[in-house]
Structure formats: structure tokens, C-alpha cells
Amino acid sequence: MDTRDDRYSGKIFFNAVLPLVRVIIEDVPGITASLKGKSGTFQVSAMTDEGIWATHFTVDNGVVTTTLGALDDKPTVELAFKNLRDFNGFMKGTSKKLPSIRGLMRLGILIPFMRALLKMASLLGLKEAPKEEETQRLLVKLYLYLLSSGISQLNREGHPTITEWTKKSPNRVYAWTVDGYDDVAAYLRVKAGKTKAARGRYRRSQPFFTMRFIDLESALATLLGTGDMMELVAGGKMIMEGGPEFGNMLGDYMLLVGSYAQA
């Protein structure tokens, strides 16, 4: 039987973490090139008490799209887990129970996606900031996309801490940005119990609150927990555009997402 925490972790992994695979494919030239001219589908699934949970990717002549949920048809390649706990353990790196691999010989699809999964796992598993700027940019992007979407997924799954906040909230936008990198940004829209996460900068109006980093190093110091948030704020490297109490609140929710996505 799936526990409540199993479901919280599962929703974050399927709906916030796995979609990052497409970001890896698009941002890592070697993986992008390996799918050039290819077409097919790749799915990751797990059996739950509610039926199959899945995320799948469609490749059309090398162009990848992501869809939450299971394919109606049989995928070209599928990583199928027997249950949600095995899937969560695999994603956290705490379980050695491997999925069934269907389409094992469809190497043109299997290998690029496995490379992307391994690349994602290696990046999100880093404890110290990488030295290369391009790797820093990709890692911060992954984290911002994951955390904004993860908070929304916890709300949709009924996590009491998040729903208590969202159900009382007027229409507000909470954003994360890094100076000089328009694509390294994400935001979360909250209104009367509903949430919607999105990638990039929110440009329709000024967000209600923005957690703004002046550079990639400052962002990574916060996201990896290697820097002191108060020192970063005092030093002007992390700017709370909005009330500081909202920054503390958002920081708590980011940690909550991390607690379900890490061992």
C-alpha cells in the first residue's frame, strides 16, 4: 500500500524531476546529436494503488516533447517499476531494485535517454558547485524548474503545509531569477488553492515576490546549501524583492520539496 509520503515523492519525481530529462537532452549537445533524425517514444512508469503513474517522451525526427501520464499505445522503450516505492527508491538512489526494460534492443532511443537520466542524476547529486559556467547554468536551471514545479505538485497532491498556504492566497506570482540569464528562471502562480509552475521569467507584471540571485555562484550556494542565506542577503548576492518573510516561507517550501526528492 502506498503511503502518503510515497505519493508525495512519486508526484515530484514523475511530474517535476523526470521532465528535466528533456532539458538535459536539449542543453547537452552530445545527447542532442544522438537523437538527430530519430523518432520513437520513451516512458518511465510505476504501478501504484491508483493504477499506472508515468511520464513519457515523444521523439519526432530528433525533437523531444514531454507529456505527463502514460502513453495510450505501447512505447518504443519503457522503464517499468513494479511499485511506487521501488521507483522512488531508484530515483533517490536508495534502492537497487531495477525496472523492467521493454524495448531493450531499441538502442537509438534507449541509449540517449539513459545518458540523459544519468547526466541528470549526476548533476542533481552534486554537493559542491561545478567550476564550468555552462554546467553551473544548467544545474541552477534544473533546480529552479524542479523546485517551482515540486511545490505545485505537493499542492495538487494535497500536502497540508502547502494547501494551507495556497487556499488562503490571492492571485500572486512567486519567482526565482538569476541576473544575466533569462532562461535560468522559474515562477509559481498561486490563487485560491490552485497553483501553476512555469519556466522562464514572468513578464506580464511585477511578481509579488522574487528570489533574485546576482550570479550563478550565489544561486548554487543557496540551492546546494553551501552558503549562508543571511550572509548572501547581507552581501547583496541574494535579493528578496518583496517582504523577507515571504523569502523565508518560500525557502521552507523549497526544503520541503527537497525532503521528498532526496534520501
C-alpha positions in Angstrom: 0.0 0.0 0.0 1.4 3.4 -1.0 1.9 5.8 1.9 1.2 9.5 1.8 4.9 10.2 1.6 5.3 7.7 -1.2 2.7 9.6 -3.2 4.3 13.0 -2.5 7.7 11.7 -3.6 6.2 10.0 -6.6 4.4 13.1 -7.8 7.6 15.1 -7.5 9.7 12.6 -9.4 7.2 11.9 -12.2 5.9 15.4 -12.7 8.8 17.7 -11.7 12.0 15.7 -11.9 11.6 13.4 -15.0 10.5 16.4 -17.2 14.0 17.7 -16.6 15.3 14.9 -18.9 14.2 17.0 -21.9 16.2 20.0 -20.6 19.3 17.8 -20.4 18.7 16.5 -23.9 18.3 20.0 -25.3 21.2 21.5 -23.4 23.9 18.8 -23.8 25.0 18.8 -27.4 26.3 15.3 -27.4 22.9 13.9 -26.3 21.0 16.2 -28.7 23.1 14.9 -31.6 22.5 11.3 -30.6 18.7 11.8 -31.2 19.1 13.6 -34.6 16.8 12.0 -37.1 15.4 9.6 -34.6 11.7 9.0 -33.8 10.0 7.0 -31.1 8.7 7.1 -27.5 10.3 6.6 -24.1 8.3 6.1 -21.0 9.0 5.7 -17.2 6.2 4.1 -15.3 5.3 2.6 -11.9 2.3 0.7 -10.7 0.5 2.5 -7.8 -2.6 1.9 -5.7 -4.3 4.3 -8.2 -3.1 2.5 -11.3 -0.1 3.4 -13.5 1.7 6.6 -13.0 4.0 7.6 -15.8 5.8 10.3 -17.7 6.6 9.8 -21.4 8.7 11.5 -24.1 7.9 11.6 -27.8 10.8 12.0 -30.2 9.8 13.2 -33.7 12.8 13.5 -36.0 15.0 14.4 -33.1 12.6 16.9 -31.5 11.6 15.8 -27.9 8.3 16.7 -26.2 7.3 15.7 -22.7 3.9 14.5 -21.5 2.7 13.7 -18.0 0.9 10.4 -17.9 1.1 7.1 -19.7 1.0 6.6 -23.4 -2.1 5.1 -24.9 0.0 3.0 -27.2 2.9 0.7 -26.4 6.1 2.9 -26.0 9.2 2.2 -28.0 11.2 1.9 -24.8 9.8 1.7 -21.2 11.3 1.6 -17.8 8.5 -0.1 -15.8 8.7 -0.3 -12.0 6.6 -2.9 -10.1 5.5 -0.4 -7.5 5.9 3.2 -6.4 8.3 2.6 -3.6 10.7 0.8 -5.9 10.5 3.8 -8.3 11.1 6.3 -5.5 14.0 4.4 -4.1 15.6 4.1 -7.6 15.2 7.9 -8.1 16.7 8.7 -4.7 19.5 6.2 -5.2 18.5 4.2 -2.1 17.2 1.0 -3.9 19.0 -1.5 -6.1 15.7 -2.8 -7.5 15.8 -2.2 -11.2 12.9 -1.7 -13.5 11.8 -4.0 -16.3 13.2 -2.6 -19.5 10.9 -3.0 -22.5 12.3 -2.3 -25.9 15.9 -3.2 -24.8 17.1 -3.6 -28.3 15.8 -0.2 -29.5 19.2 1.3 -28.8 18.6 4.5 -30.8 16.0 5.6 -28.2 17.2 3.8 -25.1 20.8 5.0 -25.1 20.2 8.7 -25.4 17.5 8.7 -22.7 19.6 6.6 -20.4 22.5 9.1 -20.9 20.2 11.9 -20.1 18.9 10.2 -17.0 22.4 9.5 -15.7 23.5 13.1 -16.5 20.5 14.5 -14.6 21.2 12.2 -11.6 24.9 13.2 -11.5 24.1 16.9 -11.6 21.4 16.8 -9.0 23.6 14.7 -6.8 26.4 17.2 -6.7 27.3 18.5 -3.2 29.6 21.3 -4.4 29.2 23.8 -7.2 30.8 22.8 -10.5 33.5 25.0 -11.9 32.4 25.4 -15.5 29.9 28.2 -16.1 27.8 26.2 -18.6 27.4 23.4 -16.1 26.5 25.9 -13.4 23.9 27.4 -15.6 22.4 24.0 -16.4 22.4 23.0 -12.7 20.7 26.1 -11.5 18.1 25.9 -14.3 17.3 22.3 -13.3 16.9 23.2 -9.6 14.7 26.2 -10.3 12.4 24.2 -12.6 12.3 21.4 -10.2 11.6 23.4 -7.1 8.8 25.6 -8.6 7.1 22.6 -10.1 7.7 20.5 -7.0 5.8 23.0 -4.8 2.9 22.9 -7.2 2.9 19.1 -7.3 2.7 19.0 -3.5 -0.2 21.4 -3.6 -2.1 19.3 -6.1 -1.4 16.1 -4.1 -2.9 17.8 -1.1 0.1 18.3 1.1 -1.3 20.1 4.2 1.6 22.6 4.6 1.3 23.8 1.0 -2.5 23.7 0.7 -2.9 25.7 4.0 -0.9 28.4 2.3 -2.4 28.2 -1.2 -6.1 28.1 -0.2 -5.7 31.5 1.5 -3.7 33.1 -1.2 -4.9 35.8 -3.5 -3.6 35.9 -7.1 0.2 36.1 -6.6 3.3 35.2 -8.5 6.5 34.0 -6.8 9.6 34.0 -8.9 13.2 32.9 -9.0 15.7 34.6 -11.2 19.5 34.9 -11.9 20.8 38.2 -13.2 22.1 37.9 -16.8 20.4 34.6 -17.6 16.8 34.9 -18.8 16.3 31.2 -19.2 17.6 30.4 -15.7 14.4 31.4 -14.1 11.1 30.0 -13.0 7.9 31.1 -11.3 4.9 29.8 -9.4 1.4 31.3 -9.7 -0.9 30.9 -6.7 -4.6 31.7 -6.5 -7.3 30.4 -4.1 -5.9 26.9 -3.7 -4.6 26.5 -7.2 -1.0 26.6 -8.4 0.8 26.6 -11.7 4.5 26.4 -12.2 6.2 27.7 -15.3 9.8 28.1 -16.7 11.4 31.4 -17.6 10.7 34.9 -16.4 7.2 36.2 -15.6 6.8 39.3 -17.7 3.1 40.1 -17.6 3.6 42.2 -14.5 5.9 42.5 -11.5 5.8 39.3 -9.5 4.6 39.6 -5.9 7.9 38.2 -4.7 11.2 37.4 -6.4 14.1 35.4 -5.0 16.8 37.1 -7.2 20.4 35.9 -7.4 23.0 38.2 -8.8 25.0 35.3 -10.3 25.2 31.6 -10.7 27.6 31.1 -7.8 25.2 32.8 -5.4 22.3 30.7 -6.6 24.3 27.5 -6.2 25.4 28.5 -2.7 21.8 28.6 -1.7 20.5 25.7 -3.7 23.3 23.3 -2.6 23.2 24.6 0.9 26.9 25.5 0.9 26.4 29.2 1.7 24.6 31.0 4.5 21.4 32.6 3.2 21.6 35.5 5.7 25.2 36.3 4.6 24.2 36.1 0.9 21.4 38.6 1.6 23.6 40.9 3.7 26.2 40.8 1.0 23.8 41.7 -1.7 24.3 38.4 -3.6 20.7 37.3 -3.0 18.0 39.9 -3.2 14.5 39.5 -1.8 12.2 41.6 -4.0 9.2 41.6 -1.7 8.8 41.1 2.0 11.6 39.0 3.6 9.0 36.9 5.4 7.9 35.6 2.0 11.5 34.6 1.2 11.7 32.6 4.4 8.4 30.9 3.6 9.5 30.1 0.1 12.8 28.8 1.4 10.9 26.4 3.7 8.8 25.1 0.8 11.9 24.6 -1.3 13.4 22.5 1.5 10.1 20.5 1.8 10.4 19.6 -1.9 14.0 18.5 -1.3 13.0 16.3 1.6 10.8 14.2 -0.7 13.2 14.1 -3.6 16.3 13.2 -1.7 17.3 10.2 0.5 
